[in-house]
Amino acid sequence: MDEVTNTLREILPEHKKTMLEKSNVFCMAPWIHMHIWPNGNVMPCCVTNANIKDKLGNTHQNTLKEIWNSDNMKQLRLDMLNDKPNSYCTNCYKVEQLNTSSPVSYTHLTLPTICSV
């Protein structure tokens, strides 16, 4: 087990440890990240299917604050807290089913270090 994971185990409350270690759908990205495509479309992360119908918003039409607090972003976070799959994350779920390291795994290991969780 790496140093980041050990640190998280020490500092996080038990229910958050469970989300990070045992959930098949939870990812930290929607709380700390958004991906903006060159055309202004905003997605939860760069792995989200760019052709998905419901974008989080577009920077040419919405402020980042509006997008961050949009109904779709709030629903994504709520789904993750309830361990419910969300269509924005389908690509990661597919990778996880192949038992390979997905961006979800990456965010669990690296983003806490970057963001000093």
URHUUR-V14275 format. One record per residue. N is the residue number from 1. RES is the residue in three letters. PSI is psi in whole degrees, 0 to 359 (999 if undefined). D_FIRST is the distance of its C-alpha to the first C-alpha in Angstrom with 1 decimal. Layout:
((N | RES | PSI | D_FIRST) (N | RES | PSI | D_FIRST))
//
This chain:
((1 | MET | 139 | 0.0) (2 | ASP | 171 | 3.8) (3 | GLU | 322 | 6.8) (4 | VAL | 313 | 8.4) (5 | THR | 318 | 6.6) (6 | ASN | 318 | 7.0) (7 | THR | 316 | 10.4) (8 | LEU | 318 | 11.3) (9 | ARG | 326 | 10.8) (10 | GLU | 324 | 13.1) (11 | ILE | 340 | 15.7) (12 | LEU | 143 | 16.2) (13 | PRO | 158 | 18.8) (14 | GLU | 317 | 17.9) (15 | HIS | 330 | 19.6) (16 | LYS | 326 | 17.7) (17 | LYS | 318 | 14.3) (18 | THR | 316 | 15.9) (19 | MET | 314 | 17.0) (20 | LEU | 324 | 13.8) (21 | GLU | 331 | 11.9) (22 | LYS | 340 | 15.0) (23 | SER | 141 | 17.8) (24 | ASN | 354 | 18.9) (25 | VAL | 340 | 21.0) (26 | PHE | 138 | 19.6) (27 | CYS | 143 | 19.0) (28 | MET | 342 | 19.3) (29 | ALA | 315 | 21.6) (30 | PRO | 349 | 24.9) (31 | TRP | 344 | 24.5) (32 | ILE | 6 | 23.9) (33 | HIS | 148 | 25.2) (34 | MET | 149 | 28.3) (35 | HIS | 128 | 29.2) (36 | ILE | 120 | 32.9) (37 | TRP | 160 | 34.5) (38 | PRO | 332 | 37.4) (39 | ASN | 1 | 39.9) (40 | GLY | 348 | 38.7) (41 | ASN | 140 | 37.0) (42 | VAL | 133 | 33.9) (43 | MET | 163 | 31.0) (44 | PRO | 326 | 27.8) (45 | CYS | 176 | 25.9) (46 | CYS | 347 | 26.8) (47 | VAL | 341 | 25.6) (48 | THR | 138 | 28.1) (49 | ASN | 117 | 31.1) (50 | ALA | 341 | 33.6) (51 | ASN | 4 | 36.4) (52 | ILE | 141 | 35.5) (53 | LYS | 314 | 38.7) (54 | ASP | 97 | 37.6) (55 | LYS | 159 | 36.3) (56 | LEU | 333 | 35.0) (57 | GLY | 187 | 37.9) (58 | ASN | 131 | 39.4) (59 | THR | 346 | 39.6) (60 | HIS | 345 | 43.2) (61 | GLN | 340 | 44.1) (62 | ASN | 153 | 41.6) (63 | THR | 160 | 40.1) (64 | LEU | 324 | 36.3) (65 | LYS | 318 | 36.7) (66 | GLU | 318 | 38.6) (67 | ILE | 315 | 36.0) (68 | TRP | 324 | 33.0) (69 | ASN | 17 | 34.9) (70 | SER | 159 | 36.4) (71 | ASP | 320 | 36.7) (72 | ASN | 320 | 34.5) (73 | MET | 319 | 31.7) (74 | LYS | 319 | 32.1) (75 | GLN | 320 | 32.1) (76 | LEU | 313 | 28.9) (77 | ARG | 317 | 27.1) (78 | LEU | 316 | 28.8) (79 | ASP | 318 | 28.0) (80 | MET | 319 | 24.2) (81 | LEU | 331 | 24.6) (82 | ASN | 11 | 26.4) (83 | ASP | 39 | 24.0) (84 | LYS | 127 | 26.9) (85 | PRO | 146 | 26.7) (86 | ASN | 142 | 28.6) (87 | SER | 335 | 30.6) (88 | TYR | 334 | 29.2) (89 | CYS | 12 | 25.8) (90 | THR | 319 | 27.1) (91 | ASN | 318 | 25.8) (92 | CYS | 320 | 22.2) (93 | TYR | 320 | 22.8) (94 | LYS | 317 | 24.3) (95 | VAL | 317 | 21.4) (96 | GLU | 324 | 19.0) (97 | GLN | 336 | 21.5) (98 | LEU | 4 | 21.2) (99 | ASN | 36 | 17.5) (100 | THR | 167 | 16.8) (101 | SER | 120 | 14.9) (102 | SER | 173 | 17.4) (103 | PRO | 333 | 18.1) (104 | VAL | 312 | 16.8) (105 | SER | 319 | 13.2) (106 | TYR | 315 | 14.0) (107 | THR | 325 | 15.5) (108 | HIS | 329 | 12.7) (109 | LEU | 329 | 10.4) (110 | THR | 321 | 13.4) (111 | LEU | 324 | 16.3) (112 | PRO | 326 | 15.1) (113 | THR | 315 | 14.9) (114 | ILE | 318 | 18.2) (115 | CYS | 3 | 19.8) (116 | SER | 48 | 18.6) (117 | VAL | 999 | 17.7))
//
